[in-house]
Amino acid sequence: MILRPQTSQRIVAFSPVTVFIHSPILYFVKDNGASLMRDKQSVLQKIRSVADYQLGKGAGEALFPDRVSIVFSRRTGRIRHVYLQRKLLATLRPTDGMFSLTVVGAERLLRGVKSPRLWVRVQRDAEPFIAKGKSVFAKHVVDADDEIRPQEEVIVTGENNRVLAVGKAVLTGREMKAFKHGVAVKVRRGVSEEVKNT
């Protein structure tokens, strides 16, 4: 079942009874047919495949359980956002077809995958600044996934593996560990900013 609200987006929700808030309107969606189940499996398979390709094997199931709600662009009909219990997990970028994670999505990913990819660990003294959305400098990087390439989505953690931020890599993982100057990760969202806006 696809709802078409009078906005630029439409919503399809996959739990048996889903409550979804969009703008000022509250939507109740009931699962009442086999066609919805087929749509559900098709869309879930697609977003999980993208997550596995981008973030590593097992990322799709860890990030996107069966009960997610998915928002489509009304203009293009493409997947735009993925929510779980009204919390945004990820946005599918129209420019390259890959996901931009939220802090909530990053936390789910690190909890659910045994060997996560695309992570950057920073020094303890830099943690408060990065949590507020400041960029990660190479001199603060303690360790990083060697497979990271510039422009890839990365998860920034503290020394205790707590998620601090999400953003885009500026350097490769090896460069982050080797360099002592320059920006390593351009942070898009820090955990303190996300908490403030919930």
Secondary structure, DSSP 8 states (H G I E B T S, - for coil): --B--SSSEEEEE-SSEEEEEETTEEEEEE---HHHHHHHHHHHHHHHHHHHHHH-TTHHHHH--TT-EEEEETTT--EEEEEETTEEEEEE-TTTS-EEE-HHHHHHHHHH-SS--SEEEE-GGGHHHHHTT--EEGGGEEEE-TT--TT-EEEEE-TT--EEEEEEESS-HHHHHH-SSSEEEEEEEEHHHHHHT-
